[in-house]
Amino acid sequence: MRICNCGLIDRRTLLRGAGATALAMLAFPAVGHAFKIRAGTFCGLSKDRKLPAMTGLAASEKADRVVAEICGIVGLPANFRVLAIDDPKANAFASIQDGERLVVYSEPFMELIADRQNRDWSGMAVFAHEIGHHLCGHTLDNVGSRPPRELEADHFAGFIVGRLGGDLDDATRVFARMGAGSATHPPSAERVAAASAGWRKATGKAGEDRLNVLTHNLKDGNYVRVVVEFSGRDRRWTEVQHGQTFAVFEELKRKGRSVFLFDEGRSIWVRLDVDGSGQFATGFWARGDRQKATPPWTPLDPVAWR
């Protein structure tokens, strides 16, 4: 069983404030029937790790409330079972077992993020990241961690923190500590960029549209991941890469969940398909004139990571 767990981090980075250390030592028992979680490989915050078998219990009312907050923001149902464990070293992780999607959390961790008045935003980012893996469809193929999927879950987390009222530092703080990355997890700079883009999408000004895309640019013979941010107002759209304006477009039409942009200078159309409010959009481009695009539509991203 492959488990995605970007939430198992040093609890000292999440337990803050008076009495927090004592809080971590307490058990907050959940009420409900036991659910056996099998041992397996799970993805830690920066690398894969082994997880022993454990018993999960039905989620607490606080956990249900936090899940309802997150799912309500993106307008999606909770397509997973939420389970509680009493493990002071664990925070939260997403998994799929026997075809059932799971989000597992520790009760001490939930106490910190359920408090709306004194919320642990780093903890909320971790929990939203794990829920994002399910809502973005990352756990359907049982493959495990991949850098692009981790970035989309980071983007989802930044979006949720922004909608809940956290600032940019709240949305990115936990991802800034990720280090150099690995074959399964991206480096901290990419994760901060993804979470930042999600936060900016959530907190955009009135009348402003934001859609973000994960793509890969060819550099020195290798594909390099980059989060591309598209922002539009009054039918004028700007494409930003690495904090710099890359191109300017005019919005010519919308159809269904797609936005069609045109670059007059290059005679290029860009189509952005919206997959979900917290997810990355999917982008395509085609040649053409102002009247219409000329097929085929080519993916903006040459790497098929979905």
Secondary structure, 3 states (H helix, E strand, C coil): CEEECCCCCCHHHCCCCCCHHHHHHCCCCCCCCCEEECCEEEECCCCEEEECCEEEEECCHHHHHHHHHHHHHHCCCCCCEEEEECCCCCCEEEEEECCEEEEEEEHHHHHHHHCCCCCCHHHHHHHHHHHHHHHCCCCCCCCCCCHHHHHHHHHHHHHHHHHHCCCHHHHHCCHHHCCCCCCCCCCHHHHHHHHHHHHHHHCCCCCCEEEEEEEEEEECCEEEEEEEEEEEECCEEEEEECCEEEEEEEEEEEECCEEEEEECCCCEEEEEECCCCCCCEEEEEEEECCCCEEEEEEECCCCCCC
